C-alpha cells in the first residue's frame, strides 16, 4: 500500500522534456508576436509619410488655386521653398522635404508640380493649366500622385 502512494506523488510533476518543449513553443509564439509589432510600427511609419505627403500636396495645390497669374507664382513668397522651372507651356515647381518617422529617421521626399497649358480662352484672356502633382522618394518610387486644374491669367 505504501508503494502505490509513492508512485502517485512522483507522477504529479512535469518531466524535463515537457518543460523544454513548452518553453520552445512559448518562444516561437513570442517571436511571432514581436514580428507583428515590428511590422505594425513599419506600417505606421509608412502611413505617417503618406499623410504628410498628401497634406503638403493638397496645400500646394490650394496655393496654386489662389494665385492669379504665372507671374504671381514666380514672385510670390508662398512658393519660396519651390524650385521653379519654366519652359514653353510647362511650369515645374519642385519642393524637397523631409518626414521624421517614429523610428527617428528622417526620409527625404520630392513634390513635383507640373503645370501644362491645356487651353486659352481669348474672351476672358485666361489659360487653363493641367496640374499633375507627384510625390517620390529619393529612389524615384512614386508615393502619391494627383491631378487637378487651375485657371491663370
C-alpha positions as CSV (number, residue, x, y, z in Angstrom):
1,X,0.0,0.0,0.0
2,X,2.8,2.3,0.8
3,X,4.4,1.8,-2.7
4,X,1.3,3.0,-4.5
5,X,1.4,6.3,-2.7
6,X,5.0,6.9,-3.6
7,X,4.3,6.4,-7.3
8,X,1.3,8.7,-7.3
9,X,3.4,11.5,-5.7
10,X,6.2,11.0,-8.2
11,X,3.9,11.3,-11.2
12,X,2.5,14.7,-10.2
13,X,5.2,16.9,-11.8
14,X,6.4,17.6,-15.3
15,X,9.3,15.9,-16.9
16,X,12.3,17.8,-18.2
17,X,11.3,17.1,-21.8
18,X,7.8,18.5,-21.3
19,X,9.2,21.7,-19.8
20,X,11.7,22.2,-22.6
21,X,9.0,21.6,-25.2
22,X,6.7,24.1,-23.6
23,X,9.5,26.7,-23.4
24,X,10.2,26.2,-27.1
25,X,6.6,26.6,-28.0
26,X,6.3,29.8,-25.9
27,X,9.5,31.1,-27.5
28,X,8.1,30.6,-31.0
29,X,4.9,32.4,-30.1
30,X,6.8,35.3,-28.6
31,X,8.9,35.7,-31.8
32,X,5.7,35.7,-33.9
33,X,4.1,38.4,-31.8
34,X,7.3,40.5,-31.8
35,X,7.4,40.3,-35.6
36,X,3.8,41.6,-35.7
37,X,4.7,44.6,-33.6
38,X,7.7,45.4,-35.7
39,X,5.5,45.2,-38.9
40,X,2.8,47.4,-37.3
41,X,5.5,50.0,-36.5
42,X,6.7,50.0,-40.1
43,X,3.1,50.3,-41.4
44,X,2.5,53.3,-39.0
45,X,5.7,55.0,-40.4
46,X,4.5,54.5,-44.0
47,X,1.1,55.9,-43.1
48,X,2.7,59.0,-41.5
49,X,4.8,59.6,-44.6
50,X,1.7,59.3,-46.8
51,X,-0.3,61.6,-44.6
52,X,2.4,64.2,-44.6
53,X,2.8,63.9,-48.4
54,X,-0.9,64.3,-49.0
55,X,-1.1,67.4,-46.8
56,X,1.8,69.1,-48.4
57,X,0.5,68.3,-51.9
58,X,-3.0,69.5,-51.2
59,X,-1.7,72.7,-49.5
60,X,0.5,73.3,-52.6
61,X,-2.5,72.8,-54.9
62,X,-4.6,75.2,-52.9
63,X,-1.8,77.8,-53.1
64,X,-1.8,77.4,-56.8
65,X,-5.6,77.9,-57.0
66,X,-5.1,81.1,-55.0
67,X,-2.8,82.9,-57.5
68,X,-3.9,84.9,-60.5
69,X,-1.1,84.5,-63.0
70,X,2.1,82.7,-63.8
71,X,4.0,85.8,-62.8
72,X,2.4,85.5,-59.3
73,X,3.8,82.0,-59.0
74,X,7.3,83.2,-59.8
75,X,7.2,86.2,-57.4
76,X,5.1,85.0,-54.5
77,X,6.6,84.3,-51.2
78,X,4.2,81.4,-50.9
79,X,6.4,79.5,-53.3
80,X,9.8,80.5,-52.0
81,X,10.5,76.9,-51.0
82,X,10.0,75.6,-54.5
83,X,12.5,75.5,-57.4
84,X,10.6,77.0,-60.3
85,X,11.4,76.0,-63.9
86,X,9.5,77.4,-66.8
87,X,9.6,76.3,-70.4
88,X,7.2,77.0,-73.3
89,X,3.9,75.9,-72.0
90,X,5.1,73.9,-69.0
91,X,5.9,75.2,-65.5
92,X,7.6,72.9,-62.9
93,X,7.6,73.5,-59.2
94,X,9.8,71.2,-57.2
95,X,9.8,71.0,-53.4
96,X,12.2,68.8,-51.4
97,X,11.0,68.0,-47.8
98,X,11.8,65.5,-45.1
99,X,9.5,63.5,-42.9
100,X,10.5,62.3,-39.4
101,X,9.1,58.9,-38.8
102,X,8.6,57.1,-35.5
103,X,11.9,55.4,-35.7
104,X,13.5,58.8,-35.5
105,X,14.9,58.6,-39.1
106,X,14.4,61.4,-41.5
107,X,13.5,60.5,-45.0
108,X,13.6,62.8,-48.0
109,X,10.8,63.2,-50.5
110,X,10.2,65.3,-53.6
111,X,7.0,67.0,-54.6
112,X,6.9,67.9,-58.3
113,X,4.0,70.1,-59.6
114,X,3.8,70.2,-63.3
115,X,1.6,72.8,-64.9
116,X,0.9,72.3,-68.6
117,X,-1.1,74.7,-70.7
118,X,-4.3,73.0,-71.8
119,X,-6.2,75.8,-73.5
120,X,-6.5,79.5,-73.8
121,X,-9.8,81.4,-73.7
122,X,-9.5,84.7,-75.7
123,X,-12.8,86.1,-74.5
124,X,-11.6,86.4,-70.9
125,X,-7.9,86.0,-71.6
126,X,-7.3,83.1,-69.2
127,X,-5.4,79.9,-69.5
128,X,-6.5,76.5,-68.2
129,X,-3.5,74.6,-66.8
130,X,-3.5,70.9,-66.1
131,X,-1.7,70.3,-62.8
132,X,0.0,67.0,-62.1
133,X,1.4,66.5,-58.6
134,X,3.8,63.6,-57.9
135,X,5.5,62.7,-54.7
136,X,8.5,60.5,-54.9
137,X,11.2,59.3,-52.6
138,X,14.9,59.5,-53.2
139,X,14.8,56.3,-55.2
140,X,12.2,57.8,-57.5
141,X,9.5,55.5,-56.3
142,X,6.1,57.2,-56.7
143,X,4.4,57.5,-53.3
144,X,1.4,59.7,-54.2
145,X,0.0,61.2,-57.4
146,X,-2.9,63.5,-58.1
147,X,-4.1,65.7,-61.0
148,X,-6.1,68.9,-61.0
149,X,-6.7,72.0,-63.0
150,X,-6.1,75.7,-62.3
151,X,-7.1,78.8,-64.3
152,X,-4.5,81.6,-64.6
153,X,-4.3,84.9,-66.4
